[in-house]
Amino acid sequence: MTQRDDIDDHILAELTANARISLVALSERVRLSRNAVRQRIERMERDGVIQGYTMVRGRKTVRDRVSAVLFVYRADRMRGAEVLAQLAKVPEVVRCDILTGEFDLLVRIDAQTVDRVQEIWETVSRIPGVVNTVTSFSLSTVIDRGSS
């Protein structure tokens, strides 16, 4: 079994967001050749990282997704741009705010599954410069004034 890297994680995130994405479009998004992306996907299928593809009937709404908030503490608050750059690569990260107080960043995640939130948490925890994280899941939304 081969160790996954950031490119594999990016491919998985793109396939999670759209399992029907073409190899051409996927290769453009991860900045690899179509053949390299195909080989990586085949390897992840062999290794069991990708166990199959499925069709889901009906239309999912925003309420069917899993929302979580990830509080991130960086080692260097003033020079932690690499953490922000890595977060920007995760398609499920829909918002990132710089905070005052104990934690540096508030990261809002909208994912398909709890497992995907865990994968994102593991990825963020491994980013150099991330010292600590706290994750909370949204149980329900009682006020939603849209994104502003």
N, C-alpha and C positions, 0 to 999 in steps of 0.2 A: 504494500500500500504506500503510495507516494504522499508526502506531506503537502497539504493545500497551501497556496500562497494567496497574496492579495488579488492577483488576477483571477485565480479560481473563484475566490469569494465574489469578485465583481461579476463574473460569468453567472454564478449561481443566483446572485441578486437580480440580474437582468432576466434570467430564465424564470425566476419566481414571479417577477412583475409581468412577464409576457412569455409563456412557454412556446408560443408560436413565432417568436422573433426569428427572422431569417439569419443565416450564418453571416451574410454580408453585413447586415445592420449590427449584429452582435459584435462582429470583428471590428467595425468602426468604433463602437462604444468602448471596447476594451483595448483598442489600439494594437491589435495583433492581426496577422494574416488569417484569412478564412480557414485555411488548412490547419494552422496552429490552434485556432479555437475548436475546430472539429476534433482534433486529436485530444485536446484537454477534456472536452465533453465525453468522448469515448473512454478516456482513462477514468474519469469520475464515475461513469456508468459501471466500468469493470470493478472499481474499488468499492462500489456500493454507496457512494456519496449521492449519486442520482440513481434512484431505484425504479423510476418509471415516470411515465407521463400520463396524464389523465384528462378527461374532458369533464367539465363541471357544467351542469345544466342550469339555466336560469341566469338572472342578472344579480350580481352581488352589489350591495350598496355600501356606502361608507360605514354604516352601522355594523356590517358583517365583518369588518376588519378589526384587528387587535390594535389598540392604541396604548402606548407606554410612554413614560417620561424617564429619561436617563439624565441624572445629575452627574457631571464629570468634574473631577478635581485634577488640574494639571500641575506638574512639578514647577513650571515657570509660567506664571500667569501672563507676563508681558511678552514672552517669546514663544508662545505655544501655537504658532501658526500651522505647524505640521499636523497637529491634532485636528484643527479646523479643516485642513485640506483633505485629510482622510475621511472625516465625517461627510464632506461634500460628495464623496464618491459612492455613498450608500443611498440607493434610490428611495428607501423607506424612511430616510431622515427627511421630514417635511418642514422642520423648523429647528433652528439653533440660535439660542440667545446667550450673550455674555452677561453674567450676573455679578452682582456685588455679594458679599457675604462669604459663607464657608465654601460653597462650590462655585466653580468658574463658569460652567456651561449648563444650560438647560436644553436638552435635545429631545424633541418630540418625534416619536416613531409611529408610523402607521404601517402595519405589516399584515400579511395574510394569516399567519399563525403565531402562537406562542413560541413554537420552536424557532421560527425565524427571528423573533425578538431576542431569543437566547443567543442565536448565532451572531446577531449584531452586537449584543452585549459582549460576547467573547472577543469579537473583532476589535471593538473599541477598547476593551481592557488590555489588549496586546499592543496598542499603539504606543510607541516610545513617547514618554512625557505624560502619560495618563497614570496618576497615582492612585486614584480611588474612584469608584462609581457607586451610585445608588439608583436602583430601578424601581419604578412604581407603575402598575398597570391601571388603566382607566376602567372602572367598573361600569360607568354610564356617563352620558353627557346630559346635563340638565340645563345649561345655557350655552348656546352656540351663536355668536354674532358674526360668524364668518371670519375669514382671515383678513386682518388689517394690520 
